[in-house]
Amino acid sequence: MKYLSAIFVLTLYISCSPRLHYLGDVYPTTTEVDTYYSPDDIEVDFKVIGQLTGSNEEVYFGDLDGIKNAMIEEAMTRGANGILFLFADSYGERHSVKADLLLYRK
């Protein structure tokens, strides 16, 4: 019975997580990601290493902050130094977010 409960909780957690899709390059993992909402706010030289989208359209759970936080975590696993949020769309409880992942040039 314990195992069934654990499987149920894990399944519920996974089904409530936002869906993330990444297209781009991967670098060594980072531990911190700067967040931007306008390219004008970025004061360092950078290159875009990929595009990341996040949504809860398939699962109908979660909010924009949850999607944003999941995208920041994903950006760290892809080796980004920054994430530039480009687009957010909401229709009722459905949300979709698009961002560029940034790598700072030395």
SEDREN-660611 format. One line per 3 residues: number of its first residue (from 1); for each residue x, y, z of C-alpha. Coordinates in steps of 0.1 Angstrom, whole numbers. Last residue first. Example, Ala and Ser with C-alpha at 12.3 -4.5 7.8 and 13.67 -1.06 7.14 Angstrom:
% SEDREN-660611
2> 137:-11:71 | 123:-45:78
END
This chain:
% SEDREN-660611
106> 339:367:-214 | 307:363:-233 | 276:357:-212
103> 255:327:-222 | 218:335:-226 | 187:313:-228
100> 158:329:-248 | 123:327:-233 | 88:317:-242
97> 58:314:-218 | 24:297:-222 | -4:298:-197
94> -38:281:-193 | -59:290:-163 | -80:316:-182
91> -62:323:-213 | -27:335:-206 | 2:344:-229
88> 37:352:-220 | 65:363:-244 | 101:372:-244
85> 115:362:-210 | 153:366:-212 | 171:340:-192
82> 207:344:-180 | 239:326:-173 | 227:295:-191
79> 243:260:-186 | 213:239:-198 | 207:227:-162
76> 206:263:-151 | 181:272:-177 | 159:243:-166
73> 157:257:-131 | 148:292:-145 | 121:276:-167
70> 106:258:-137 | 105:290:-118 | 88:308:-146
67> 62:280:-150 | 54:281:-113 | 52:319:-114
64> 28:318:-143 | 5:294:-126 | 2:257:-122
61> -24:231:-133 | -43:227:-166 | -21:197:-176
58> -17:201:-214 | -18:239:-214 | 6:242:-185
55> 33:258:-206 | 70:264:-209 | 91:273:-239
52> 129:275:-240 | 150:289:-269 | 187:284:-272
49> 223:295:-268 | 216:332:-273 | 249:351:-271
46> 259:377:-245 | 277:410:-240 | 268:424:-206
43> 243:452:-196 | 211:433:-203 | 182:456:-193
40> 175:467:-229 | 169:431:-239 | 137:433:-218
37> 122:409:-192 | 155:397:-177 | 164:370:-152
34> 199:362:-141 | 206:325:-136 | 226:310:-108
31> 241:276:-102 | 252:268:-137 | 254:234:-154
28> 281:229:-181 | 268:239:-216 | 239:227:-237
25> 230:241:-271 | 195:248:-284 | 159:238:-286
22> 142:233:-253 | 106:223:-244 | 91:225:-210
19> 57:212:-199 | 46:226:-165 | 45:201:-136
16> 10:190:-125 | 13:156:-142 | 47:149:-126
13> 35:157:-91 | 3:136:-95 | 23:107:-108
10> 48:110:-79 | 20:111:-54 | 2:81:-69
7> 35:61:-70 | 42:69:-34 | 6:59:-24
4> 9:26:-44 | 42:19:-27 | 29:23:8
1> 0:0:0
END
